[in-house]
Amino acid sequence: RASARGDYDVRNYHTATYRQRDNGYLPLGPRLDSWKSYQKIQMEDEEFAMKPSSRRTYAFNAIFSKNTNDGRAELAEVLEGRGIIGDDFPHPVFASIASEWERNVNSRRTEQLPNRDYVAALLDSVFTLSPAGHNPECYRLFEAIEAGSIPVLVEADTTTEYVGRWCRDPLHHWRDAPVLVLDAWEDVFPAVERLMEDGDALDEMQVNVLVWYEEYMRRVVREFEDFMSSGEDDAVAAVSSSSSSATRMTAAVDPCDDVVLFMPDANESLERQLNNYVLAAMLATFANKAMVVLDAPRESICPSGEDDDNVDYPLAFSSIVKSPEWLMQGCPVPCRATRTYADWDDFRRSDSPVAFCTKDVDSISTGTSTTGRTTSVFVVGGDETRVYFDGYFRKKIEGAPTSVSYDWAVRAGAAPREAEVFSKLTGEEMYDYMGALLVRSDVLRLQQRIRDDTNKHIWAYAYPRGHRKTPHDAMYVRRGEDAGADPRAKRLYVDSYWDAASGIYDGATRTTRRDYIPLLHYMRHYHDVKCSGDLRRVYIATDDPVTVRREVDELGPETGHGVLFNNCHNIKFTVSKVKKILGSSACAARYARTVADISDFIVVRTADTFVGEFNSDWGKLIRLFRLALNWEVGVIGHRGMLGPAQKLAMGRRGGAEIDRSPVLLKDTKVAWGPMRPLSPL
């Protein structure tokens, strides 16, 4: 505990038992002695490079002590029952199982493997078995990924119902990790043997794990930094003590003197608001302005007549999205004593959206008295954001000098080398690179309640029966009108599809023509995928689940586990839950749809392969969040340090040809419409 912000806890083990605001969480990370051994191995070998999974010696390692958890004893029985390796298992395995746990693994009194040998085994293993010890979130999870080895867990350790010795739901932060999760330890041999058959797929899985890990560690560190600087009573002292920015070291320069005020339009769809918000953040960082959000009054978001169960549902934009500190820069909504929401809304709709007002509060950013100073406020909201982008900012951005582009990238979270790469880009690559930077910097962070409710929804509907970490594909099949889409463009693509397909129908079946593009057209991607007996899982996010389920039934015969498509692929489809509640506009129903929509977005953006379109707001947003900076082109990790994914990339340079694109799009297939959005968002 500490007194700078009153009473609070900072914990290395996550537990869902504590949900209060004043509880911080820092990942456990590797053990210090293991980390030192890892660094020593690297320093002793000038040509050290992390091996891709396909070039590693051991299929998996099993290095643990049996007495710290019953699950470990069960795993030991499974392994020992197969003679640890087993004559019928075709791949080498590294095993070192001790009877008793000792804190000092290098002691001569223990059976445990010395640190250096342990780290060496991790560096040469495709998978690392990670049974729960004192807690499922153990050092081994972090040590394995730092060494490029993919952790293997059992489902029982990852569920919200897990109650260990100390922590409830301890792997909450690992829910979306692309690691290998087994139903039981008895499945380890067949599961690993199957995965070892495809070296390219193993390498892709390894990269996905490493990229997820670096994004996760970066995000949690930012959340902790925000937590430490977000106290209501002593925020001034907490933030002013920071010397990370020159603007915060002097009272003469205050970022709150010049801000972007973003006003979400409550009448727009959620996806439209999210797109406008990210675009506004892009403009604010380019213009070097702080950005704050001003929500509409609650009555306009959830009218009292619709709030039939008297529950305060988080429907306001700021109740859904938590603006990051680097974007807000500690600034409050400007001039609250002299400007009402209606005043700002008038400015938003006027021909001149820049307003000036006198500050009525002291600066949170500098911790100095700035009351009475003038603030310049650039007010944007719904589609005005796009109007200003097309009418003013696009030209300024695309014609910016190299130095301006460099500074813009740094403000969006780029390291110096990344900013240098960005400053040389133009056109589509420039916007994609900036989008990837903003995504990496957590520009669209969900509030805690939304995160909790979407996790529950995903668990209940997206990945039934404990398969939520199984590799999956996803499709976004939109049938209704989308406020962010061009209906004329959609109509053109739909008509073109049916005109081209009309030759396959005779006069008696002409009524087959529909006002949408059928699911069968989305499935054409699988004609180019090699046949396999493995079960594929495909999640379909749609606003028309009844029709889509019927179309799924028509794709092929049932196999007992899924649908046999094209006499080739055994596919298990999961169709999103119905989101539209007909005849009801209650706040509860609106919140249910919000949770379902965000859940669909999370599942789809993390899919191995995505099939969809970029004509809609969700489609554009999904594409943005599937972008990632290419580790091969001057990309370095958090705070300028090489991370596991970059080291892996360095190890691959002697192998296959490297994709030199500065930003990569995770496997995405366009079902119909433009091959990329016509604007950044």
C-alpha positions as CSV (number, residue, x, y, z in Angstrom):
1,R,0.0,0.0,0.0
2,A,1.0,3.6,-0.5
3,S,-0.2,7.0,0.5
4,A,0.3,9.1,-2.6
5,R,-3.2,8.2,-3.8
6,G,-4.6,7.0,-0.5
7,D,-5.0,3.3,0.0
8,Y,-4.5,1.0,-3.0
9,D,-3.2,-2.4,-3.8
10,V,-0.8,-3.3,-6.6
11,R,-0.8,-7.0,-7.3
12,N,1.4,-9.3,-9.3
13,Y,-1.3,-12.0,-9.4
14,H,-4.6,-11.0,-11.0
15,T,-7.7,-11.9,-9.1
16,A,-11.3,-11.1,-10.0
17,T,-12.0,-11.0,-6.2
18,Y,-11.1,-7.3,-6.2
19,R,-13.0,-5.1,-8.6
20,Q,-12.6,-1.8,-6.8
21,R,-11.1,1.1,-8.7
22,D,-8.1,1.5,-6.5
23,N,-6.6,-1.9,-7.3
24,G,-3.7,-2.0,-9.8
25,Y,-2.3,-5.0,-11.5
26,L,1.2,-5.6,-12.9
27,P,2.0,-8.9,-14.8
28,L,4.1,-11.3,-12.9
29,G,6.7,-11.5,-15.6
30,P,9.7,-13.9,-15.7
31,R,11.6,-14.8,-12.6
32,L,14.7,-12.6,-12.3
33,D,17.1,-15.5,-12.2
34,S,15.6,-17.0,-15.4
35,W,15.7,-13.6,-17.1
36,K,19.4,-13.2,-16.2
37,S,20.1,-16.6,-17.6
38,Y,18.3,-15.7,-20.8
39,Q,20.3,-12.5,-21.2
40,K,23.6,-14.3,-20.5
41,I,22.8,-16.9,-23.2
42,Q,22.2,-14.1,-25.7
43,M,25.3,-12.2,-24.8
44,E,27.6,-15.2,-25.0
45,D,26.5,-15.9,-28.6
46,E,27.0,-13.0,-30.9
47,E,24.9,-14.7,-33.6
48,F,22.0,-15.5,-31.2
49,A,18.6,-15.5,-32.8
50,M,15.3,-16.9,-31.6
51,K,14.4,-20.0,-33.5
52,P,11.1,-20.3,-35.3
53,S,8.9,-23.2,-34.0
54,S,9.5,-25.3,-37.1
55,R,13.3,-25.4,-36.4
56,R,13.2,-26.3,-32.7
57,T,14.4,-29.7,-31.3
58,Y,11.7,-30.5,-28.8
59,A,8.0,-30.8,-29.5
60,F,7.4,-29.7,-25.9
61,N,9.0,-29.5,-22.5
62,A,7.7,-30.6,-19.1
63,I,9.7,-28.9,-16.4
64,F,7.9,-28.6,-13.0
65,S,7.6,-29.8,-9.4
66,K,4.8,-32.1,-8.5
67,N,3.9,-30.9,-5.0
68,T,2.6,-27.3,-5.7
69,N,-0.7,-28.2,-7.2
70,D,-2.8,-31.4,-7.7
71,G,-3.0,-30.6,-11.4
72,R,0.8,-31.0,-11.7
73,A,0.6,-34.4,-10.1
74,E,-2.0,-35.4,-12.6
75,L,0.1,-34.2,-15.5
76,A,3.1,-36.1,-14.1
77,E,1.0,-39.3,-14.0
78,V,0.0,-38.8,-17.7
79,L,3.6,-38.3,-18.7
80,E,5.0,-41.1,-16.6
81,G,2.3,-43.3,-17.9
82,R,3.7,-42.9,-21.4
83,G,7.2,-43.4,-20.1
84,I,7.5,-39.5,-20.3
85,I,8.2,-39.7,-24.0
86,G,6.6,-42.9,-25.1
87,D,7.7,-45.1,-28.0
88,D,4.6,-44.2,-30.0
89,F,5.2,-40.4,-29.8
90,P,7.3,-39.5,-32.9
91,H,8.9,-36.2,-31.6
92,P,11.6,-35.5,-29.0
93,V,10.4,-34.2,-25.6
94,F,12.4,-32.5,-22.8
95,A,11.2,-33.6,-19.4
96,S,12.5,-32.7,-15.9
97,I,10.0,-33.4,-13.1
98,A,10.9,-32.8,-9.5
99,S,9.1,-34.2,-6.5
100,E,9.5,-31.1,-4.3
101,W,9.6,-27.4,-5.1
102,E,12.5,-25.3,-3.8
103,R,12.8,-21.6,-4.1
104,N,16.5,-21.8,-5.2
105,V,16.4,-24.0,-8.3
106,N,20.2,-23.9,-8.6
107,S,20.7,-25.5,-5.2
108,R,22.5,-28.8,-5.1
109,R,19.8,-30.1,-2.7
110,T,17.0,-29.9,-5.3
111,E,16.0,-32.1,-8.1
112,Q,14.9,-29.1,-10.1
113,L,16.6,-28.1,-13.3
114,P,19.2,-25.3,-13.0
115,N,18.1,-22.0,-14.5
116,R,20.4,-22.0,-17.4
117,D,19.4,-25.5,-18.6
118,Y,15.7,-24.5,-18.0
119,V,16.0,-21.5,-20.2
120,A,17.9,-23.4,-22.9
121,A,15.1,-26.0,-23.0
122,L,12.5,-23.2,-23.4
123,L,14.5,-21.7,-26.3
124,D,14.5,-25.1,-28.1
125,S,10.9,-26.2,-27.4
126,V,7.9,-25.6,-29.6
127,F,5.5,-25.9,-26.7
128,T,5.9,-25.5,-22.9
129,L,3.5,-27.3,-20.6
130,S,2.3,-24.8,-18.0
131,P,0.3,-26.6,-15.3
132,A,-1.0,-24.4,-12.5
133,G,1.4,-24.1,-9.6
134,H,0.6,-22.0,-6.5
135,N,-1.5,-20.1,-9.1
136,P,-2.3,-20.7,-12.8
137,E,-0.7,-17.4,-13.7
138,C,2.9,-18.5,-13.0
139,Y,6.4,-17.4,-14.1
140,R,6.5,-20.1,-16.7
141,L,3.9,-18.5,-18.9
142,F,6.0,-15.4,-19.2
143,E,9.3,-17.2,-19.4
144,A,8.1,-19.5,-22.2
145,I,6.8,-16.7,-24.4
146,E,10.0,-14.6,-23.8
147,A,11.8,-17.6,-25.2
148,G,9.4,-18.0,-28.2
149,S,7.8,-21.2,-26.8
150,I,4.0,-21.5,-26.9
151,P,2.4,-22.2,-23.5
152,V,0.0,-25.1,-23.1
153,L,-2.8,-24.8,-20.5
154,V,-5.8,-26.8,-19.5
155,E,-9.3,-25.3,-19.8
156,A,-10.1,-25.8,-16.1
157,D,-7.4,-23.3,-15.2
158,T,-8.7,-20.6,-17.5
159,T,-12.4,-20.4,-16.5
160,T,-14.0,-17.8,-14.4
161,E,-15.1,-20.5,-12.0
162,Y,-11.5,-21.3,-11.1
163,V,-10.9,-20.9,-7.4
164,G,-7.3,-21.6,-6.5
165,R,-5.4,-21.1,-3.3
166,W,-5.5,-17.3,-3.5
167,C,-6.9,-15.9,-6.7
168,R,-10.2,-16.1,-8.5
169,D,-10.2,-16.1,-12.4
170,P,-6.4,-15.6,-12.4
171,L,-6.0,-15.9,-16.1
172,H,-8.6,-13.2,-16.8
173,H,-6.0,-11.2,-18.8
174,W,-5.1,-14.3,-20.9
175,R,-8.6,-15.0,-22.2
176,D,-7.7,-14.0,-25.8
177,A,-4.1,-15.3,-25.8
178,P,-3.6,-17.5,-28.9
179,V,-1.9,-20.2,-26.8
180,L,-2.8,-24.0,-26.8
181,V,-5.6,-24.8,-24.4
182,L,-6.5,-28.5,-23.8
183,D,-9.6,-30.0,-22.3
184,A,-7.5,-32.2,-20.2
185,W,-3.8,-33.1,-19.9
186,E,-4.5,-36.5,-21.4
187,D,-4.9,-34.7,-24.7
188,V,-1.4,-33.3,-24.8
189,F,0.2,-36.1,-27.0
190,P,-2.5,-36.2,-29.8
191,A,-2.9,-32.4,-29.8
192,V,0.9,-31.7,-30.1
193,E,1.4,-34.5,-32.6
194,R,-1.3,-33.1,-34.9
195,L,0.1,-29.5,-34.7
196,M,3.7,-30.7,-35.4
197,E,2.6,-31.9,-38.8
198,D,2.5,-28.4,-40.2
199,G,5.6,-26.4,-39.7
200,D,4.3,-23.2,-41.4
201,A,1.2,-23.3,-39.2
202,L,3.4,-23.7,-36.1
203,D,5.5,-20.7,-37.1
204,E,2.3,-18.6,-37.6
205,M,1.0,-19.7,-34.2
206,Q,4.3,-18.7,-32.6
207,V,4.2,-15.2,-34.2
208,N,0.6,-14.7,-33.1
209,V,1.5,-15.6,-29.5
210,L,4.5,-13.2,-29.5
211,V,2.6,-10.3,-31.0
212,W,-0.3,-10.8,-28.6
213,Y,2.2,-10.9,-25.7
214,E,3.9,-7.7,-26.6
215,E,0.6,-5.9,-27.1
216,Y,-0.7,-7.3,-23.8
217,M,2.4,-6.2,-21.8
218,R,2.4,-2.8,-23.4
219,R,-1.3,-2.4,-22.6
220,V,-1.1,-3.5,-19.0
221,V,1.8,-1.2,-18.3
222,R,-0.2,1.7,-19.8
223,E,-3.2,0.8,-17.7
224,F,-1.0,0.8,-14.6
225,E,0.5,4.2,-15.5
226,D,-3.0,5.5,-16.0
227,F,-4.1,4.0,-12.7
228,M,-1.3,5.7,-10.9
229,S,-2.1,9.1,-12.3
230,S,-5.9,9.0,-12.3
231,G,-6.7,9.8,-8.6
232,E,-9.4,12.3,-8.2
233,D,-8.0,14.2,-5.2
234,D,-4.3,14.1,-5.9
235,A,-4.2,13.8,-9.7
236,V,-2.5,17.2,-9.9
237,A,0.3,16.0,-7.7
238,A,0.6,12.6,-9.4
239,V,0.8,14.0,-12.9
240,S,2.9,17.1,-12.2
241,S,5.6,14.9,-10.7
242,S,6.1,13.3,-14.1
243,S,9.0,14.7,-16.2
244,S,8.4,12.5,-19.2
245,S,7.4,15.4,-21.4
246,A,8.8,18.9,-21.9
247,T,5.3,20.4,-22.0
248,R,4.8,19.0,-18.5
249,M,8.0,20.5,-17.1
250,T,6.9,24.1,-17.6
251,A,3.9,26.1,-16.5
252,A,4.2,28.2,-19.6
253,V,3.0,25.5,-21.9
254,D,-0.2,23.7,-21.1
255,P,-1.8,21.2,-23.6
256,C,-5.2,22.1,-22.2
257,D,-4.8,25.6,-23.9
258,D,-5.6,24.0,-27.2
259,V,-7.9,20.9,-27.3
260,V,-10.2,18.9,-29.6
261,L,-13.6,18.4,-28.0
262,F,-15.1,15.2,-29.5
263,M,-18.9,15.0,-29.1
264,P,-20.3,11.6,-30.0
265,D,-23.7,11.7,-31.8
266,A,-26.0,9.7,-29.7
267,N,-28.3,9.2,-32.7
268,E,-25.6,7.4,-34.6
269,S,-24.8,3.7,-34.4
270,L,-22.1,2.5,-32.1
271,E,-19.9,1.5,-34.9
272,R,-20.2,4.9,-36.5
273,Q,-19.3,6.6,-33.2
274,L,-16.3,4.4,-32.8
275,N,-15.0,5.1,-36.3
276,N,-15.5,8.8,-35.8
277,Y,-13.7,8.7,-32.5
278,V,-10.6,7.0,-33.9
279,L,-10.6,9.4,-36.9
280,A,-10.8,12.3,-34.5
281,A,-7.9,10.9,-32.4
282,M,-5.9,10.7,-35.6
283,L,-6.6,14.3,-36.4
284,A,-5.9,15.4,-32.8
285,T,-2.5,13.7,-32.7
286,F,-1.6,15.2,-36.1
287,A,-2.6,18.7,-34.9
288,N,-0.7,18.2,-31.6
289,K,-3.9,18.8,-29.5
290,A,-5.2,17.0,-26.5
291,M,-8.6,15.3,-27.1
292,V,-11.5,15.0,-24.6
293,V,-14.9,13.5,-24.9
294,L,-18.2,15.3,-24.1
295,D,-21.2,13.0,-23.9
296,A,-24.7,14.0,-24.6
297,P,-27.0,14.4,-21.6
298,R,-28.3,11.1,-20.3
299,E,-31.9,11.9,-21.2
300,S,-31.0,12.0,-24.9
301,I,-29.1,8.7,-24.7
302,C,-31.5,6.8,-22.5
303,P,-34.8,8.6,-22.1
304,S,-36.5,8.2,-18.7
305,G,-39.5,6.6,-20.3
306,E,-37.4,3.8,-21.7
307,D,-35.5,3.1,-18.5
308,D,-38.1,0.7,-17.3
309,D,-36.0,-1.2,-14.8
310,N,-34.3,1.8,-13.2
311,V,-30.8,0.5,-14.0
312,D,-28.0,2.9,-15.0
313,Y,-26.9,1.1,-18.2
314,P,-23.5,2.4,-19.6
315,L,-24.7,3.7,-22.9
316,A,-22.9,7.0,-23.1
317,F,-19.8,6.8,-25.2
318,S,-17.4,7.5,-22.3
319,S,-19.1,4.7,-20.4
320,I,-18.1,2.3,-23.2
321,V,-14.7,3.7,-24.2
322,K,-12.0,4.8,-21.8
323,S,-9.9,7.5,-23.5
324,P,-6.2,6.9,-22.9
325,E,-4.2,9.4,-20.9
326,W,-1.8,10.0,-23.7
327,L,-4.7,11.3,-25.8
328,M,-6.4,13.3,-23.1
329,Q,-3.1,14.7,-21.6
330,G,-4.9,15.3,-18.3
331,C,-7.3,17.8,-19.7
332,P,-10.9,18.1,-18.5
333,V,-13.9,19.2,-20.6
334,P,-13.1,22.8,-21.1
335,C,-15.0,25.7,-19.6
336,R,-17.7,23.7,-17.9
337,A,-18.8,26.7,-15.8
338,T,-19.6,28.9,-18.8
339,R,-20.4,26.4,-21.6
340,T,-23.3,23.9,-21.5
341,Y,-23.6,20.9,-23.8
342,A,-26.1,22.8,-25.9
343,D,-23.5,25.6,-26.4
344,W,-20.9,23.2,-27.6
345,D,-23.4,21.5,-29.8
346,D,-24.2,24.8,-31.5
347,F,-20.5,25.3,-32.2
348,R,-20.2,21.8,-33.5
349,R,-23.0,22.5,-36.1
350,S,-21.7,26.0,-37.0
351,D,-19.5,26.9,-40.0
352,S,-16.7,27.8,-37.6
353,P,-16.1,25.0,-35.1
354,V,-13.3,26.7,-33.3
355,A,-14.4,28.4,-30.1
356,F,-12.5,30.3,-27.4
357,C,-13.4,30.3,-23.7
358,T,-11.9,31.2,-20.4
359,K,-10.7,28.4,-18.2
360,D,-12.6,27.9,-15.0
361,V,-10.4,25.2,-13.4
362,D,-6.7,24.8,-12.6
363,S,-4.6,22.8,-15.0
364,I,-4.5,19.1,-14.3
365,S,-1.7,18.6,-16.8
366,T,0.9,21.0,-15.3
367,G,-0.4,21.3,-11.7
368,T,-0.3,25.0,-12.0
369,S,-2.9,27.7,-11.7
370,T,-4.2,28.5,-15.2
371,T,-7.7,29.7,-14.3
372,G,-8.6,32.7,-16.4
373,R,-6.4,31.7,-19.4
374,T,-8.0,31.3,-22.8
375,T,-8.6,27.9,-24.2
376,S,-8.9,27.2,-28.0
377,V,-11.5,24.4,-28.5
378,F,-11.9,22.6,-31.9
379,V,-15.3,21.0,-31.7
380,V,-16.1,17.9,-33.8
381,G,-18.8,15.3,-33.4
382,G,-20.5,13.0,-35.9
383,D,-19.9,13.3,-39.6
384,E,-18.3,16.7,-39.1
385,T,-15.2,14.7,-38.3
386,R,-15.1,13.3,-41.8
387,V,-16.0,16.6,-43.4
388,Y,-13.0,18.3,-41.7
389,F,-10.8,15.4,-42.6
390,D,-11.7,15.5,-46.3
391,G,-12.0,19.3,-46.6
392,Y,-8.9,20.3,-44.6
393,F,-6.8,17.7,-42.8
394,R,-6.3,15.2,-45.7
395,K,-4.4,17.8,-47.7
396,K,-2.3,18.9,-44.7
397,I,-1.5,15.4,-43.7
398,E,-0.5,14.2,-47.2
399,G,1.6,17.3,-47.8
400,A,3.3,17.4,-44.4
401,P,7.1,17.7,-44.3
402,T,9.1,14.7,-43.1
403,S,9.7,16.4,-39.7
404,V,6.0,16.9,-39.1
405,S,5.2,13.3,-40.0
406,Y,8.0,12.1,-37.6
407,D,6.6,14.1,-34.7
408,W,3.0,12.9,-35.4
409,A,4.2,9.3,-35.2
410,V,6.0,9.9,-31.9
411,R,2.8,11.4,-30.5
412,A,0.9,8.3,-31.5
413,G,3.4,6.1,-29.6
414,A,6.1,5.3,-32.2
415,A,9.7,4.7,-31.2
416,P,12.3,6.8,-33.0
417,R,13.1,4.2,-35.6
418,E,9.4,3.6,-36.3
419,A,8.8,7.3,-36.6
420,E,11.6,7.5,-39.1
421,V,9.9,4.7,-41.2
422,F,6.6,6.4,-41.0
423,S,7.9,9.8,-42.1
424,K,8.9,8.4,-45.4
425,L,5.5,6.8,-46.2
426,T,2.8,8.2,-48.4
427,G,-0.8,7.4,-49.3
428,E,-2.5,4.2,-48.1
429,E,0.6,2.9,-46.4
430,M,0.9,6.1,-44.3
431,Y,-2.7,5.8,-43.1
432,D,-2.4,2.1,-42.4
433,Y,0.8,2.6,-40.4
434,M,-0.8,5.4,-38.4
435,G,-3.8,3.2,-37.8
436,A,-1.6,0.4,-36.5
437,L,0.2,2.8,-34.2
438,L,-3.0,4.0,-32.7
439,V,-4.3,0.5,-32.2
440,R,-1.1,-0.5,-30.5
441,S,-1.4,2.5,-28.3
442,D,-4.8,1.4,-27.1
443,V,-6.7,4.2,-28.6
444,L,-10.0,2.2,-28.3
445,R,-9.8,0.9,-24.7
446,L,-13.0,-0.5,-23.3
447,Q,-14.3,0.4,-19.8
448,Q,-14.1,-2.3,-17.2
449,R,-17.8,-3.1,-17.1
450,I,-18.0,-3.5,-20.9
451,R,-14.9,-5.7,-20.8
452,D,-16.5,-7.9,-18.2
453,D,-19.8,-8.2,-19.9
454,T,-18.3,-8.8,-23.4
455,N,-16.1,-11.6,-21.9
456,K,-19.2,-13.2,-20.4
457,H,-21.1,-12.9,-23.7
458,I,-18.2,-14.4,-25.7
459,W,-17.9,-17.2,-23.3
460,A,-21.6,-18.0,-23.5
461,Y,-22.2,-17.6,-27.2
462,A,-19.1,-17.3,-29.3
463,Y,-17.0,-20.2,-28.1
464,P,-19.3,-22.8,-26.6
465,R,-18.2,-25.9,-24.7
466,G,-14.8,-24.6,-23.8
467,H,-13.3,-24.0,-27.2
468,R,-12.8,-20.2,-27.1
469,K,-9.0,-20.4,-27.6
470,T,-9.2,-22.8,-30.5
471,P,-7.9,-21.3,-33.7
472,H,-10.9,-20.0,-35.7
473,D,-11.9,-18.1,-38.8
474,A,-14.6,-15.4,-38.8
475,M,-17.0,-13.8,-41.3
476,Y,-18.9,-10.6,-41.0
477,V,-22.2,-11.0,-42.9
478,R,-24.2,-7.7,-42.9
479,R,-27.6,-7.7,-44.4
480,G,-29.4,-4.7,-43.0
481,E,-28.7,-1.0,-43.5
482,D,-25.6,0.4,-42.0
483,A,-25.5,4.1,-41.1
484,G,-21.9,4.2,-42.1
485,A,-22.2,2.4,-45.4
486,D,-23.0,3.8,-48.9
487,P,-26.4,2.2,-49.7
488,R,-25.9,2.9,-53.4
489,A,-22.6,1.2,-53.5
490,K,-24.0,-1.8,-51.7
491,R,-26.9,-2.0,-54.1
492,L,-24.5,-1.9,-57.0
493,Y,-22.4,-4.8,-55.6
494,V,-25.5,-6.8,-54.8
495,D,-27.0,-6.3,-58.3
496,S,-23.7,-7.1,-60.0
497,Y,-23.4,-10.3,-58.1
498,W,-26.9,-11.5,-59.0
499,D,-26.5,-10.4,-62.6
500,A,-23.3,-12.4,-62.9
501,A,-24.9,-15.4,-61.2
502,S,-28.2,-15.3,-63.0
503,G,-27.0,-17.7,-65.7
504,I,-27.1,-20.6,-63.2
505,Y,-30.9,-20.2,-62.6
506,D,-33.6,-21.2,-65.0
507,G,-36.9,-19.4,-65.2
508,A,-38.5,-21.5,-62.5
509,T,-35.9,-20.5,-59.9
510,R,-35.4,-16.8,-60.7
511,T,-37.0,-16.0,-57.4
512,T,-33.8,-17.2,-55.8
513,R,-32.4,-13.7,-56.4
514,R,-32.1,-11.8,-53.1
515,D,-31.4,-8.3,-52.0
516,Y,-28.2,-9.4,-50.3
517,I,-25.1,-11.4,-51.2
518,P,-25.5,-15.0,-50.0
519,L,-23.3,-16.9,-47.5
520,L,-22.2,-19.2,-50.3
521,H,-20.3,-16.3,-51.9
522,Y,-18.3,-15.7,-48.7
523,M,-17.4,-19.4,-48.6
524,R,-15.6,-19.3,-52.0
525,H,-12.4,-18.6,-50.0
526,Y,-12.3,-22.2,-48.9
527,H,-12.1,-23.5,-52.5
528,D,-8.5,-22.4,-52.4
529,V,-7.7,-24.0,-49.0
530,K,-6.2,-27.4,-49.0
531,C,-8.5,-30.2,-47.9
532,S,-8.0,-31.5,-44.4
533,G,-9.7,-33.9,-42.1
534,D,-9.3,-31.4,-39.2
535,L,-12.4,-29.6,-37.8
536,R,-12.4,-25.9,-38.8
537,R,-14.3,-23.4,-36.6
538,V,-16.0,-20.5,-38.2
539,Y,-17.7,-17.7,-36.3
540,I,-20.3,-15.7,-38.3
541,A,-21.1,-12.2,-37.0
542,T,-24.4,-11.1,-38.6
543,D,-27.4,-9.0,-38.2
544,D,-29.5,-11.7,-39.8
545,P,-28.8,-14.9,-37.9
546,V,-32.0,-16.7,-38.8
547,T,-31.4,-16.6,-42.5
548,V,-27.6,-17.2,-42.1
549,R,-28.3,-20.4,-40.1
550,R,-30.6,-21.6,-42.9
551,E,-27.9,-20.9,-45.4
552,V,-25.4,-22.8,-43.2
553,D,-27.7,-25.9,-43.3
554,E,-27.7,-25.7,-47.1
555,L,-23.9,-25.7,-47.5
556,G,-23.5,-29.5,-47.1
557,P,-24.4,-32.6,-45.1
558,E,-24.0,-32.8,-41.4
559,T,-20.9,-34.8,-40.2
560,G,-21.8,-35.1,-36.5
561,H,-19.4,-32.3,-35.6
562,G,-20.0,-29.8,-38.3
563,V,-20.9,-29.3,-42.0
564,L,-19.0,-31.0,-44.8
565,F,-18.5,-28.1,-47.3
566,N,-17.6,-28.8,-50.9
567,N,-16.9,-32.5,-49.9
568,C,-13.7,-31.2,-48.5
569,H,-13.9,-29.2,-45.3
570,N,-15.5,-30.2,-42.0
571,I,-16.6,-26.9,-40.6
572,K,-18.2,-26.1,-37.3
573,F,-20.2,-22.9,-37.6
574,T,-21.2,-20.6,-34.7
575,V,-23.6,-17.8,-35.6
576,S,-23.8,-14.7,-33.5
577,K,-26.6,-14.3,-31.0
578,V,-29.7,-12.3,-32.1
579,K,-28.9,-8.6,-31.4
580,K,-32.1,-6.9,-32.5
581,I,-35.0,-7.0,-30.1
582,L,-38.0,-6.3,-32.1
583,G,-40.7,-4.0,-30.7
584,S,-38.5,-2.8,-27.8
585,S,-36.4,0.3,-27.5
586,A,-35.7,-0.1,-23.8
587,C,-32.3,0.9,-22.4
588,A,-31.6,-2.7,-21.4
589,A,-32.1,-3.9,-24.9
590,R,-29.8,-1.2,-26.3
591,Y,-27.2,-2.2,-23.9
592,A,-27.6,-5.9,-24.7
593,R,-27.0,-5.0,-28.4
594,T,-24.0,-2.9,-27.5
595,V,-22.4,-5.9,-25.6
596,A,-23.2,-8.3,-28.5
597,D,-21.8,-6.0,-31.1
598,I,-18.6,-5.4,-29.3
599,S,-18.3,-9.1,-28.6
600,D,-18.7,-9.8,-32.3
601,F,-16.0,-7.2,-33.1
602,I,-13.5,-8.8,-30.6
603,V,-14.1,-12.4,-31.9
604,V,-13.8,-11.3,-35.5
605,R,-10.7,-9.0,-35.2
606,T,-8.8,-11.9,-33.5
607,A,-9.7,-14.6,-36.0
608,D,-7.0,-16.4,-37.9
609,T,-8.7,-15.5,-41.2
610,F,-11.4,-12.9,-41.7
611,V,-13.9,-12.8,-44.6
612,G,-16.0,-9.7,-44.9
613,E,-16.3,-6.3,-46.6
614,F,-15.1,-2.7,-46.1
615,N,-18.3,-0.9,-47.1
616,S,-19.6,-0.8,-43.6
617,D,-18.4,0.9,-40.4
618,W,-17.8,-2.4,-38.7
619,G,-15.9,-3.7,-41.7
620,K,-13.6,-0.7,-41.7
621,L,-13.0,-0.9,-38.0
622,I,-12.3,-4.7,-38.1
623,R,-9.7,-4.1,-40.9
624,L,-8.0,-1.3,-38.8
625,F,-7.7,-3.6,-35.8
626,R,-6.2,-6.4,-37.9
627,L,-3.3,-4.2,-38.9
628,A,0.1,-4.6,-37.3
629,L,3.5,-3.0,-37.8
630,N,5.9,-5.3,-39.6
631,W,8.7,-6.4,-37.2
632,E,11.0,-6.6,-40.2
633,V,10.9,-3.0,-41.2
634,G,12.4,-0.9,-38.4
635,V,9.8,-1.8,-35.8
636,I,11.0,-2.1,-32.2
637,G,9.3,-2.8,-29.0
638,H,8.0,-0.9,-26.0
639,R,10.4,1.8,-24.8
640,G,12.8,1.0,-27.6
641,M,13.7,-2.5,-26.5
642,L,13.7,-5.6,-28.8
643,G,10.8,-7.9,-27.9
644,P,10.4,-11.6,-28.5
645,A,8.6,-11.1,-31.8
646,Q,11.4,-8.9,-33.2
647,K,14.1,-11.4,-32.1
648,L,12.2,-14.1,-33.8
649,A,12.1,-12.0,-37.0
650,M,15.8,-11.5,-36.8
651,G,16.2,-15.3,-36.6
652,R,14.2,-15.8,-39.7
653,R,16.3,-13.5,-42.0
654,G,18.3,-16.4,-43.2
655,G,15.2,-18.3,-44.3
656,A,12.2,-17.5,-46.5
657,E,11.8,-14.2,-48.3
658,I,10.8,-11.4,-45.9
659,D,7.7,-9.2,-46.5
660,R,9.1,-5.7,-46.5
661,S,5.7,-4.0,-46.3
662,P,5.9,-1.6,-43.3
663,V,2.5,-2.6,-42.1
664,L,0.8,-6.0,-42.4
665,L,-2.9,-7.0,-42.5
666,K,-3.7,-10.3,-40.8
667,D,-5.1,-12.8,-43.3
668,T,-8.2,-11.0,-44.6
669,K,-10.4,-11.9,-47.6
670,V,-12.8,-9.4,-49.2
671,A,-16.1,-11.0,-49.9
672,W,-17.4,-8.2,-51.9
673,G,-17.0,-4.4,-52.4
674,P,-13.8,-2.3,-52.5
675,M,-10.5,-4.1,-51.7
676,R,-9.8,-1.4,-49.0
677,P,-11.7,1.4,-47.4
678,L,-11.9,4.6,-49.5
679,S,-10.9,6.6,-46.5
680,P,-8.8,5.8,-43.3
681,L,-12.1,4.9,-41.5
